[in-house]
Structure formats: structure tokens, C-alpha cells
Amino acid sequence: MQHYLDFERPVAELESKIKELRRLSESDGVNIVEEVGRLETKLDRLLVQTYTKLTPWQKTQVARHPERPHTSRYIAQLIEDFVPLAGDRLYGEDHALIAGLGAFDGRSVVVMGHEKGSDTESRVRHNFGMARPEGYRKAARLMRLAGRFGLPVISLVDTSGAYPGVGAEERGQAEAIARSIETCLQIQVPFVSVVIGEGGSGGAIAIAVADRVLMLEHAVYSVISPEGCASILWRGGDQAEAAAAAMKLTASDLVGLEVVDEVVKEPLGGAHRDPAATVAEVGRALARALSGLEERKPGELLRARRDKFMGMGRLG
């Protein structure tokens, strides 16, 4: 059963009407082609009107949509012969962050990404995409592997943030994230990151300090969630909508601030309405980005990446 967001209620009502007409047509043999066509045209107009005027808070809801394609879908559709690699060689395996080797667009790559899960069982198994220290140490291990063998790195960002539990803090969550960021700045291979849903805090940037950072049209990327920001500024989460508007967390905002390099268009109505087309479009954007980076020398890549991130927020 399709999940609708609050602001999509008019869309839900129209689609329900179309489904009901089709059901009546099948049972009674009534020809309602013209009426269905008229309603579908109206539906397309309504989707355009709705999705061209999304507020930052509504975009946050779209980025968190449960039917949005997750990392496992991207790997299944884009990566051939994927071989998952597990463990950080220090503590254990973290299922919130998938990582491994495979082939993309005719080249061998290292690919990694947060996985939120698609149902209750898988969400619990993947800890809702919130990685623990061993997840980020695994990411750093694979990035070093990529550097050793000259393999491009692809990362897919989709997390509300690193896991804040006591065990994660005891095992050095902050240090693990810092080491992962440091490794991003050390590897001398092409590195492309895509924010496919929610990019939250250090848990996101730990695998997103890349040569090219792409972002889906309705994804969000910020140092803290709107609810977290509201709880700090207004001592409560009921101001999350106002916080989202002030945080500049949308793709268009971040391209303007030069935090993100390119916005990848989503199908009309968001990635959750056509996951296959979304993944294919991301694949084309990744191929273009990697092709441009492969022409550059390793030392040049490293210097440009460091300059890019060290220069963010600098005045003058």
C-alpha cells in the first residue's frame, strides 16, 4: 500500500479516484478511458504544482520517505558482481553501512553507503542507517584498499546521523568519524559521493568528503536534523519546520553555497514514485563525474579535494 505524506493528500484522493474508476471499468465493462485520461492529466498538473513549491520541511519529509530507494537498491541496479566486505578488523561488523567491491560502468570500484532498510525487520537489522564506530572504521578500511589498488570510490549518503548510543560512544564514535574524514582526504583516487536521501551530521560527511558531491533534488544535507536544531534553539521539536527553513539544507541551497557540486533531478513526485528511473539517473550522473575525474593525476585530485573542503566557509 502506497505511503502518502501529509501534503500529498490531494494527490492521494485523486489517485484513489482513478483506481476506483479502473476497478469499476474492469468489473462492469464500462468504457471510462476519457474520464481516466482527464483525471491523469489533472494528477500530473497537481504533482507539478505540489513538487515545484515544496518547503524545506516538506523536502525533509520526502527525503525520509520509506519507499525512497536506499543504498541496497542502487547497488543492485548499478553495481555488477558486487562482493560485500565486512568488518573493521578491530571490533566487528556494522550492518548500517554496506560496503564492498564491484563493477560500475565498465570499471572496478569500491562502493559504500548507509542502508536504512525497507521493512521493520531490515530497519532494525540496519539500525535505521545509523552507523556505529565499526561502520566508519570499515569505510576507512575500504577507502585505504581503494587507494592501494587504484580503484575509484563511490559513496551513497542516507542517514539521520551516526548512532548516538552509549556503546558507540564507548567505542570511540567521534574518533572513528574523524579518521574516516581524514582517510577521505588522503586517498589519491577518484571519489564521488551522492546524497540520496537524508545527509545528517558527521555520520554523513564521514563518507562524503569527495571530489564531486552530488545530491538528489529532494534530498537534504545538514549538520543536524531540523528537530534537533529546534530542540536546541526553541527547547522543543515543535519548531522543526521553522528550523528547516533557516538551515539551508535543500539541494538548491547547498549548490548556491558551493557545498554540493550538482543536483540530480528526480522523477515527478519524488524518487519514491519511480525508484528505477531515479537510480538510473544517478547512475548517469555518477558515470559523468567519474569520467571527468579519471583524466586527472592522483596528486592533483588530492590537492583539489583538500582545497575544496578546507576552503568551505572561509571569508575573503
Secondary structure as the mmCIF struct_conf table of DSSP 4:
data_model
#
loop_
_struct_conf.conf_type_id
_struct_conf.id
_struct_conf.beg_label_comp_id
_struct_conf.beg_label_asym_id
_struct_conf.beg_label_seq_id
_struct_conf.end_label_comp_id
_struct_conf.end_label_asym_id
_struct_conf.end_label_seq_id
HELX_RH_3T_P HELX_RH_3T_P1 ASP A 6 GLU A 8
HELX_RH_AL_P HELX_RH_AL_P1 ARG A 9 ASP A 28
HELX_RH_AL_P HELX_RH_AL_P2 VAL A 33 TYR A 51
TURN_TY1_P TURN_TY1_P1 THR A 52 THR A 52
BEND BEND1 LYS A 53 LYS A 53
HELX_RH_AL_P HELX_RH_AL_P3 PRO A 56 ALA A 63
TURN_TY1_P TURN_TY1_P2 ARG A 64 ARG A 64
TURN_TY1_P TURN_TY1_P3 PRO A 66 GLU A 67
BEND BEND2 ARG A 68 ARG A 68
HELX_RH_AL_P HELX_RH_AL_P4 THR A 71 LEU A 78
STRN STRN1 GLU A 80 PRO A 84
BEND BEND3 ARG A 89 TYR A 91
TURN_TY1_P TURN_TY1_P4 HIS A 95 ALA A 96
STRN STRN2 LEU A 97 PHE A 104
TURN_TY1_P TURN_TY1_P5 ASP A 105 GLY A 106
STRN STRN3 ARG A 107 HIS A 114
BEND BEND4 SER A 118 ASP A 119
HELX_RH_AL_P HELX_RH_AL_P5 THR A 120 ARG A 125
TURN_TY1_P TURN_TY1_P6 HIS A 126 HIS A 126
HELX_RH_3T_P HELX_RH_3T_P2 ASN A 127 GLY A 129
HELX_RH_AL_P HELX_RH_AL_P6 PRO A 133 PHE A 149
TURN_TY1_P TURN_TY1_P7 GLY A 150 GLY A 150
STRN STRN4 VAL A 153 THR A 159
BEND BEND5 SER A 160 SER A 160
BEND BEND6 ALA A 162 ALA A 162
HELX_RH_AL_P HELX_RH_AL_P7 VAL A 166 GLU A 170
TURN_TY1_P TURN_TY1_P8 ARG A 171 GLY A 172
HELX_RH_AL_P HELX_RH_AL_P8 GLN A 173 CYS A 184
TURN_TY1_P TURN_TY1_P9 LEU A 185 GLN A 186
BEND BEND7 VAL A 189 VAL A 189
STRN STRN5 PHE A 191 GLY A 200
HELX_RH_AL_P HELX_RH_AL_P9 SER A 201 ILE A 205
TURN_TY1_P TURN_TY1_P10 ALA A 206 ILE A 207
BEND BEND8 ASP A 211 ASP A 211
STRN STRN6 ARG A 212 LEU A 216
TURN_TY1_P TURN_TY1_P11 GLU A 217 HIS A 218
STRN STRN7 VAL A 220 SER A 222
BEND BEND9 VAL A 223 ILE A 224
HELX_RH_AL_P HELX_RH_AL_P10 PRO A 226 LEU A 233
BEND BEND10 TRP A 234 GLY A 236
HELX_RH_3T_P HELX_RH_3T_P3 GLY A 237 GLN A 239
HELX_RH_AL_P HELX_RH_AL_P11 ALA A 240 MET A 247
TURN_TY1_P TURN_TY1_P12 LYS A 248 LYS A 248
STRN STRN8 THR A 250 THR A 250
HELX_RH_AL_P HELX_RH_AL_P12 ALA A 251 GLY A 256
TURN_TY1_P TURN_TY1_P13 LEU A 257 GLU A 258
BEND BEND11 VAL A 259 VAL A 259
BEND BEND12 ASP A 261 ASP A 261
STRN STRN9 GLU A 262 VAL A 264
HELX_LH_PP_P HELX_LH_PP_P1 LYS A 265 LYS A 265
TURN_TY1_P TURN_TY1_P14 LEU A 268 GLY A 269
HELX_RH_3T_P HELX_RH_3T_P4 ALA A 271 ARG A 273
HELX_RH_AL_P HELX_RH_AL_P13 PRO A 275 GLU A 294
TURN_TY1_P TURN_TY1_P15 GLU A 295 GLU A 295
BEND BEND13 ARG A 296 ARG A 296
HELX_RH_AL_P HELX_RH_AL_P14 PRO A 298 MET A 310
TURN_TY1_P TURN_TY1_P16 GLY A 311 GLY A 313
#
